[in-house]
């Protein structure tokens, strides 16, 4: 991501922060994979095997998403990049933002 940002910085623009997706996004697929593996080890049958395989694929897909996603904030724009094979980049220039809303 640093190469993409460094090559696309405009004059007077500087990187304020670079962050990643939080690892907590892996908790649910990880827990379900563990439960499916325990279920499969108790000789539950072929259905339990396929549940475990699908949970492992979900965990791997989520792990790739977390590892290869980055959020970059510059003094002029916000950039969100994701993707391993094909890169998907979303940029929001600050002067294009009309309003913001925060719900907690």
C-alpha positions in Angstrom: 0.0 0.0 0.0 2.8 2.4 0.7 3.9 2.2 -2.9 0.4 3.0 -4.1 0.0 5.9 -1.7 3.5 7.3 -2.3 3.0 7.2 -6.0 -0.4 8.9 -5.8 0.4 11.7 -3.3 -0.4 15.2 -4.6 1.7 18.2 -3.9 1.4 19.2 -0.3 -0.2 15.9 0.7 1.3 13.8 3.5 0.3 10.5 5.1 -1.2 11.0 8.6 -1.8 7.3 9.5 -1.8 3.8 8.0 -4.0 1.1 9.7 -5.2 -2.4 9.1 -8.5 -4.2 9.8 -8.6 -5.4 13.4 -7.8 -9.0 14.1 -11.2 -9.4 15.9 -12.7 -9.9 12.5 -11.2 -13.4 12.7 -12.8 -14.4 16.0 -16.1 -15.7 14.7 -14.7 -17.8 11.8 -12.0 -19.1 14.1 -14.4 -20.1 16.9 -16.7 -21.8 14.4 -13.8 -23.7 12.8 -12.7 -24.9 16.2 -16.3 -26.0 17.1 -16.6 -27.8 13.7 -13.3 -29.5 14.2 -14.4 -30.8 17.6 -17.7 -31.9 16.2 -16.0 -33.7 13.4 -13.5 -35.4 15.8 -16.5 -36.9 17.7 -17.3 -39.0 14.7 -20.4 -37.1 13.7 -20.1 -38.1 10.0 -19.7 -36.6 6.6 -21.9 -33.6 7.2 -19.6 -32.5 10.1 -16.6 -32.8 7.8 -18.1 -30.5 5.1 -19.1 -28.0 7.8 -15.5 -28.0 9.1 -14.1 -27.6 5.5 -16.4 -24.7 4.8 -15.5 -23.0 8.1 -11.8 -23.4 7.3 -12.3 -21.8 3.9 -14.3 -19.0 5.6 -11.4 -18.5 8.1 -8.8 -18.4 5.3 -10.9 -15.9 3.2 -11.4 -13.7 6.2 -7.7 -13.9 7.1 -6.7 -12.8 3.6 -9.2 -10.0 3.8 -7.8 -8.8 7.1 -4.1 -9.2 6.1 -4.4 -7.5 2.7 -6.8 -4.6 3.6 -5.4 -1.2 4.6 -6.8 2.1 5.6 -4.7 5.2 4.9 -5.6 8.7 6.1 -3.7 11.6 4.5 -4.2 15.3 5.1 -6.4 15.6 2.0 -8.1 12.2 1.6 -9.1 8.8 3.0 -8.0 5.7 1.1 -9.3 2.1 1.7 -7.5 -0.7 -0.2 -8.4 -4.3 -0.2 -7.6 -7.4 -2.4 -5.0 -10.0 -2.9 -5.1 -10.7 -6.7 -7.2 -7.8 -7.9 -6.8 -4.5 -5.9 -9.9 -2.5 -5.0 -9.2 1.0 -3.9 -11.7 3.5 -2.7 -10.7 7.1 -2.1 -12.7 9.9 -0.6 -11.4 13.5 -0.9 -12.2 15.5 2.2 -13.7 18.5 0.3 -16.3 16.2 -1.2 -17.7 15.2 2.2 -21.0 17.0 2.9 -21.9 15.7 6.3 -21.0 13.0 8.8 -23.1 11.2 11.3 -22.0 9.2 14.3 -24.3 6.7 16.1 -23.0 4.9 19.2 
